[in-house]
């Protein structure tokens, strides 16, 4: 027994198509495609009409290339294995003027995307002058010695925060920088800055070629006020009940006696726990059994305690996530970010089931 993670492939593809909104998209598939499975997700995205992918991992980039010889694959982390990049036709971030000068000759023939640090300050150039210096230097080189300055990008670290003004600041800083760089006359094939939240707020920016979407492609709203029907969740997580027990008001259960009922109670011992990826903050909220919500009372490594009533039987299943128990709803309640809840899921202990799978790769 144990928890079962079910993904409806047909719904997954429809959700990705809806999230893209007819625009060209670079799908963020880092960290095993938000834990949906890299191969599953890439093949489904290809079917949805998405042919560009971004990851932070060279191993994942190589796996994507195995799946698709034609895909544009963008490595968002600074990369130093430039021979592998060249052999596989990967695009890479150019994170700084210092990186460019150090690897100037080795970058010949490689496609790079100039990265702007902005307010997020994870990595990237600090000014347009530095980017323009690189562009001018590249154009001064013989053609056979040049890297291909194929793209320019940034990441908005505040787009999800509706009550903060920083998003408007970082957005305008980016637009100003982009205007300065484009004034050089250099033509970029890829201009991408917008994550799911920025796209939901502003639509595709003028002059941008691509969205770079993550969480919306996987069926989670970047913020809770958006209509849920526009972000259908293809994922369901459920687990069986392994035992029903009666506790009196003076009895405790769970690690350290973490739960003691106020009155005599009936509890369900459920075969899922934090070892399977259930966050402790998620366990502060309810689950669902037969369409009815019940309070989770204790979380252990392999089990969970739910206080139930006489309607619950040993044959019932306990739902942790579904379209009625949405990941993004629990994000709004404080259980953890959408990506945090997805990233915690343990694919080594959970059984995975793909519905409506007509693919031939498995």
N, C-alpha and C positions, 0 to 999 in steps of 0.2 A: 504494500500500500504506500501511501505518501501523497503529497500534493501533485496535482495535475495542472500544467499550464497549457491552455488551449488557445491556438491562434487561428482565426478564420482567414484563410489566405485571400479569398475573394473580397472580404471586407477590408483587409489590409491594403489591397491594390486600389480599391475604390476610395479609401481614405487618402492615400497618397495622391491620387489624381485630383481629388477635391482640394487638398492642401496646396497643390501647385497652382491651381487656378488658371491653367493654360499657359503659365510662364515657364521659361527654361529654369531648371532647378539643379543645383549641386546638392545631392543628398548626403547628409552627414551620417556616416555609418561607423563611427569610432566605437570602441569598446563593445565589439561584437554586435554592432548595429543596435545600440541601446539594450543589448541583451535579448533581442528578438532572434538572433542568429544571423551571422554575416552572409552566408550563402543564401539562406532563405530570403533575406531582405533584399540583397542585391538583385537576385533573379526576379523577385516580385516588383521591385522598382523599375527594372528594365521593361517588364511587361506593362508597367504604368506609363512608360514613355520617358523615364528618367535615365539619362546615359552619362551623367557626371557624378562623381563620388568624392567625398572628402573623409580622410581619416588621419589619426595621429600616429599610426603604427605602420612600419615598413612591412611587417608580416601580413597585416590585413591588406595593404596595398598589393602585395604579391598574390594574395588569394583572390582579390577582385580581378586582377589581370588574368588569372587562370580562368575565371568565369567569363570574362569579356575581353577580347583583344582590342575592341574598338573604344571602350569607355575612356573618358577623361578621368584620371585618378590624381587627386590633389592631396599632397602630404602637408598638413597644417603645422607640424612641428619642424623646427630647423633640422635639416638632414645633412649627414656627412658622408654617407655611403653613396657617393655620386655616380659610381660605375653602375651600381644596381639601378639607380634612377634612370641613367641614360639607356641601359639595356632594355628597360621596360617602358620607356616613354612616359614616365611619371612627370607630373607638374609638382613643383615644390615651392614653399614659401621662401621669400628672400627677407630675412628678419631684420637686417640692419646694414648700415654702411660698412661697418667693420667686417661683417661676414662676407660681403661682396668683395672687399679688397683682399681678404685672405684667400678666397676660393675663386678669384676672378678667372684664372686660366682654366681651372677644373670645371667651371660652369659652362664652358663652350658647348653649344648644341642642346643645352637643357632649358626647358620652359620653366620660368619662374613667375611668381605673383608677388609684387611688392606689398609688404604688409605694413599697415599704419597702426601704431600702438594705441592712439586715442586715449580716452580716459580709462580704458580697461587695463592698459599697461602690462599685459602679459608678455608680449614681445612685439617687435616692430619698429619701424622708423619713427622718429619723433617729429620730423618736419618735412614739408614738401621740398625744400631746398636739397635735402639729402637724397630724396628720390630722383629729383631732376639731375643731380650730379651723376647718379648711376646711369640714367637714361642717356645723358649726353656722352658719358664715357663709353657705353656700349655702342652707340652709333658711330663713334670715332674709330672703333676697331674694324679690322677686315671682316667681311661677312663670315668667313669660315672660323673666326675666332670668337664670335659673339654668342652669348646666351640669348634666348628668346624671351623678351620681357612680355609675356603673354597676358598677364593679369595684374590687377591691383585690388586689395581687399582690406577689410577691417572687421572687428567684432564689436558689437554694441553690448557692453556689460550691464547696461541699465534699462534696456528696452522692456524687460518684464516688470519693472518697478513703476507702477502707475502713479504712485504718490510722491515720486522724486522728480526733480527738474533735470537731473543729470543726463537723461536720455536726449532731451532737446539740445543740451550743450554738446554732447558727443556727436549727435547727428549733424549739427551745423559745423563743427570742427572738421568732420569728415567731408562734408560738401565743399567747404572752402579749400581744403587740401586737394581734393579731387579736381576742382576747377583749375587750380594752379598747375597741377601735373598735366592735365589734358591740354593746357595752353601750349605745351611744348610741341603739340602736333602728333605725339606718339599715339598710335591706335592700339587699344587693348582688345583682345578677344574675350576676356573675362573681367567684368567689373562687378564685384559681389561684396555686399556688406550686411545684408539683412537676414536676421534669424527669424524664427517663427513669430516672435512677439513684435518685432519691427514691421514685418509684412502685414500682420493683422492690424497694426495701428495706422500704417501709412500707405499700404499698397506698394507696388514696385516703384522705387525711385526712378525719376527721369535719368536717362543716360546709363542705367545699369543693365547689364546683359543677363544676369542670373540672380535668382534667390539662392541662399545657402541655408536650407531648412533642416532642422533636426526634429524636435519633439512633435511638431504638428503632423509630420509624415507618419508618425507612429500612433496617432489618434489621441493626443493629449492637447488640451487648450493651453497656450502659453500664459493665459490669465483667466480667472474664473468667470468674468462677466461676458465672455464670448458665448454664442449659442452652442450648446453641446451637440446639436444635430449636425453641425458643420465639422465636427471632429469625432467621428464614430470610432469607438475603441474596439479593436479586433481581438483583444486579449481577455481571457477569463482565467482566473486562478481559483481552484477549488481543492478541497481536501476532505477525506472521509472522517467520520466519527469512529473512534476505536473503542470507546466505552462511554456508557452513561452511568452516572453515580449520583448518590444522594449525600448531601452534606448537611449536618446540623449547624446551628448558629455558632457553636463553640469549636467547630472544626476549621482547620486551615489547609490550604494546598498551594502548590507552586513553590518555587525556590524561596527559601527563607520564610515560608508561610505567607507569601505575598498577597494571597486572597483569602478572606474570611467572610462568608455571607452574613448579612445582618439578620436574616431569618433562615429557617430551613430552606434548602435550595436543591434544585436539580442541575447538574452540570454535565456538559459534554466535553470529553477529552478528545481533541482533534489532532490528527496526524500531520501537523505542520508547525514550524517554529522559526526562531530567528536563524537557525542553521540553514533553513531553506530560503532565507532572504526576507522574512517579514520584519520590517523595522519596528523597533520598540515603540516609536511614536505612532506608527500605524495601528499598533495594538491598543492604543488609547481610545480607539473608536470602534464602531460596530462591524459585524459581519452579517451575512444573510443566510437563512435556512428556509427553504420553501417559500421564498418571497417575503419573509418577515425578518426584521432586523433584531439582532441579539447582541448584548454587550460582551466584549472580550474582557475577561477578568484577570488572566495571567498568561504570560508568554515565557516559554522555556525553549531550549535549543531545538528539540524535536517535537514538542507538543504545545498545544494552546488550550486554555480553559475558557469555555463559553458558558455563561449562565443561561439556561434554556427553560422551557415550560413543557407541559405534558403533550404538546403537539409534535415535539421532536422525537424521532425514533432513531435507532441505530443504523438504519438504512439510508438516512438522509445525508446530503452533501452540504458542506459549509463553504460558502462563496466568500472569497476575500476581495476579488476584483472582478468587475463585469461592467456592462454599460449602465447598470443600476448603482454600482459601487465603483465610480470612476476614479482612476488614479489622480486626475487633476482636481477632483473634488477634495480628496484627502490632502493634496498639496495646499489648497486654499485653507484647509483646517489646521495646517501646520505639521502634517506628518512627515514632510520632506519634499524636496523638489521632485517634479515629474521624473527627471533623469535619475535622481537618487533612489526613488522607489523601484524603478525598472532595473537600475544597475545593481541593486542588492540581490536580485533573484538568483538563486543557486541552480544553475542548469545541471549540476552533477547530482543533485538529490531530487529535483522535480522531474516528473515525467512530462514529456513534451508531446503534444498532439497537434497536428496541422489539419484543419478542416478544408474541404474544397480544394485539395491539392491535386492538380492535373499535370504538374511538372514531372519530368522524367529523370531528374538528377538524383533523386533519393533512392 
